Amino acid sequence: MAAMKRWNVEILIGEVDCRTYAEAQLYDEIRDDLVGNGQARRRVERPDIPAIGDEIAVARALSDLGHRLLVAAAGDLEDATHEHVSLER
């Protein structure tokens, strides 16, 4: 590899009542304004296992961040080419 880049994602997790909230923020050379959000809700009758709520909320935050990154990349590509761009999987 000629050059390596490092992108970091900071994940914050919090809990209020039966809800777990997660925020995933991307830090890279291009931007630091991309943030994904996710949450999980535990039903009162279910066992209280905080790690599971953390996993679900973080997975949703990372998925949201990934979507936002694709939208940003499509916008950057449209700005560069002046053509409509659709980034599909």
Phi and psi in degrees as a GROMACS rama.xvg file:
@    title "Ramachandran Plot"
@    xaxis  label "Phi"
@    yaxis  label "Psi"
@TYPE xy
-73.994  -42.3065  ALA-2
-145.718  143.942  ALA-3
-110.666  144.458  MET-4
-121.021  150.823  LYS-5
-122.26  122.619  ARG-6
-114.371  134.8  TRP-7
-116.273  143.99  ASN-8
-119.87  123.547  VAL-9
-99.7841  130.764  GLU-10
-117.925  126.174  ILE-11
-111.774  136.517  LEU-12
-128.824  135.457  ILE-13
-141.679  161.147  GLY-14
-135.711  134.952  GLU-15
-134.597  121.811  VAL-16
55.377  -120.042  ASP-17
-103.777  19.492  CYS-18
-116.227  137.065  ARG-19
-111.549  131.562  THR-20
-115.341  142.711  TYR-21
-136.248  145.469  ALA-22
-131.005  129.522  GLU-23
-118.6  117.914  ALA-24
-114.333  130.225  GLN-25
-91.0489  132.651  LEU-26
-119.66  121.983  TYR-27
-147.936  -174.976  ASP-28
-72.5052  -19.9548  GLU-29
-88.5892  -48.7578  ILE-30
-154.324  163.299  ARG-31
-135.831  24.7986  ASP-32
-106.999  7.3247  ASP-33
-90.1775  120.29  LEU-34
-132.669  130.499  VAL-35
-107.648  146.687  GLY-36
-124.05  147.132  ASN-37
-152.382  159.173  GLY-38
-150.042  160.489  GLN-39
-136.674  147.449  ALA-40
-125.362  128.28  ARG-41
-94.5635  130.899  ARG-42
-70.6605  140.081  ARG-43
-57.7038  -34.4902  VAL-44
-78.1343  -10.0217  GLU-45
-85.3406  156.196  ARG-46
-64.4165  147.983  PRO-47
-87.314  97.0102  ASP-48
-123.09  89.3359  ILE-49
-54.6846  -33.7837  PRO-50
-60.1504  -34.0899  ALA-51
-69.3929  -42.9434  ILE-52
-61.7632  -39.2364  GLY-53
-60.4767  -47.251  ASP-54
-59.6891  -45.5752  GLU-55
-66.3778  -46.4756  ILE-56
-63.6465  -42.318  ALA-57
-67.0833  -41.8919  VAL-58
-59.4012  -41.7529  ALA-59
-68.7345  -37.5807  ARG-60
-65.5966  -41.9925  ALA-61
-67.0076  -38.3391  LEU-62
-63.6539  -43.4462  SER-63
-63.5984  -41.8674  ASP-64
-61.9205  -43.3161  LEU-65
-59.3481  -42.927  GLY-66
-63.2578  -44.672  HIS-67
-63.8977  -35.2061  ARG-68
-67.0358  -40.3104  LEU-69
-63.0586  -41.8945  LEU-70
-63.2368  -42.5666  VAL-71
-64.1461  -42.9599  ALA-72
-63.1943  -41.4453  ALA-73
-62.5198  -42.247  ALA-74
-63.68  -41.8927  GLY-75
-62.9781  -40.9258  ASP-76
-67.806  -39.2938  LEU-77
-62.8645  -40.8964  GLU-78
-62.4372  -37.7554  ASP-79
-75.3875  -35.6398  ALA-80
-103.5  -15.2406  THR-81
59.3993  31.9303  HIS-82
-129.611  153.944  GLU-83
-68.046  136.647  HIS-84
-125.15  136.991  VAL-85
-127.608  112.523  SER-86
-96.2752  107.552  LEU-87
-110.254  159.237  GLU-88
